[in-house]
Amino acid sequence: NRKQYLLSNSQFHFAIYSCCNSPIFMQQIQSLWARIGPYLSIYFAEGGDIAAAMKLHEGMYAALCRRDKKRIAELVRKDLEATGKFIISRMKQ
């Protein structure tokens, strides 16, 4: 269920981002998320690699459980970069 995945994905990411305890950061993230949301829907509608995203998310969860901040940051960056590459390619079209 693509719609449920997108909702769960945003909830998961926002749970991670909320750990920074910075209202200003969260406002910026919410603004950016609102702008990229439509592209995420397109990404998954066009066969985006949910399996790869889930693997990264599983790694993020494991790193959270271990309180491994460096690993969490690395995996979040990889996840966002993969999605960002798709969004940039779509914007160029």
Protein Blocks (a to p, Z undefined) as FASTA:
>chain_A
ZZlmmmmmmmmmmmmmmmnopaklmmmmmmmmmmmmmmmmmmmmnopafklmmmmmmmmm
mmmmnopaklmmmmmmmmmmmmmmmmmmmmmZZ
